[in-house]
Each structure stands twice: as structure tokens, then as C-alpha cells.
């Protein structure tokens, strides 16, 4: 049962990481092509950080939650 719960938790955290990456990529695309905001480049930098944050969340879920689970 513990292995099953760790697998479910890992998949949920992976989904959160993927969601952060996708939303950040959509924000980047919108900011590059459609935004006229004065802080456009600041928001682009924040969106790029979101891509890396989402990747590290996904990586954490795979390496720490799923792989380090009991046998």
C-alpha cells in the first residue's frame, strides 16, 4: 500500500511540475507576441524561472519520491 501511495504522490507532484512548465511556456509565448506591458521583460524572466522551477519539481518527484520509495 505504501508503494502505491508513493507512486500516486509522485504522479501528482509530476503533474504539478508539468503544469508549471506549461503555464510558464504559455506565458512566455503570450509575452513575446502579444504583450505591450512596460514590464514585459521582467515577466519574461519570471516565466523562464517558472520553466526551471517546474522542471526541478518534476525531477524531484521522479528521483526522490518515486525512486527512493521502499523496494
Buried (B, 14 or more C-beta within 10 A) or exposed (E): EEEEEBEEBBEEBBEBBBEBBEBBBEBBEEBEEEBEEEEEEEBBEBBBEBBEBBBEBBEBBEEEBBEEBEE
